[in-house]
């Protein structure tokens, strides 16, 4: 595996890159910080994460994979409750 640091707008990265961020599994509000930016870019992301969290009892440690209509991938890691 090769590791490379790139300074770039995360939400404008090419499709071959996946994106990841941490969210609160208890409320999945996603109303601030980078989570808000993700929700503005991917309008159905918040609902997708809320449903996933609900189906899994808001369990910390899980990761919800989201694929947008243009095949961009976001991993939403539930790290707090």
C-alpha positions in Angstrom: 0.0 0.0 0.0 1.2 3.5 -0.9 0.4 6.4 1.4 0.4 9.9 -0.1 -0.8 13.2 1.5 -2.7 15.4 -0.9 -4.1 18.9 -0.2 -7.3 19.2 -2.1 -11.0 19.9 -1.5 -12.2 16.5 -0.2 -15.6 16.8 -1.9 -14.1 17.5 -5.3 -11.8 14.5 -5.4 -12.0 12.2 -8.4 -14.4 9.2 -8.1 -11.5 6.7 -7.7 -11.0 8.1 -4.2 -13.3 7.2 -1.4 -14.2 9.7 1.4 -14.7 9.0 5.1 -15.7 10.9 8.2 -16.9 10.3 11.7 -20.5 10.9 12.9 -22.5 10.6 16.1 -24.4 7.4 16.0 -26.9 8.6 18.6 -28.5 11.4 16.7 -27.0 11.4 13.2 -27.9 15.1 12.9 -24.9 15.8 10.6 -25.6 19.5 10.9 -22.1 20.9 11.4 -18.5 20.6 10.3 -17.5 18.3 7.5 -20.7 16.2 7.9 -22.8 19.2 6.9 -20.6 19.7 3.8 -21.1 16.0 2.9 -24.9 16.4 3.3 -25.0 19.5 1.1 -23.0 17.6 -1.6 -24.9 14.3 -1.2 -28.6 15.3 -0.3 -29.7 11.7 0.5 -26.7 10.9 2.7 -28.3 12.1 6.0 -31.4 9.9 5.5 -29.3 6.9 4.5 -27.2 7.2 7.7 -30.2 7.8 9.9 -31.9 4.6 8.6 -28.7 2.6 8.9 -28.1 3.8 12.5 -31.7 3.0 13.4 -31.5 -0.5 11.9 -28.4 -1.2 13.9 -29.5 0.3 17.3 -27.2 3.3 16.9 -24.2 1.0 17.7 -20.8 2.7 17.9 -18.1 1.2 15.8 -20.1 0.5 12.7 -19.4 2.0 9.2 -22.2 2.9 6.8 -21.2 2.8 3.2 -23.0 5.3 0.9 -22.7 5.4 -2.9 -24.0 8.5 -4.6 -25.8 8.6 -8.0 -22.6 9.4 -9.7 -20.8 6.5 -8.0 -18.8 8.4 -5.4 -18.3 6.5 -2.2 -18.5 7.9 1.4 -17.8 5.8 4.5 -19.7 7.2 7.5 -18.0 5.9 10.7 -20.2 5.9 13.8 -17.7 6.8 16.6 -19.7 8.4 19.4 -23.1 8.1 20.9 
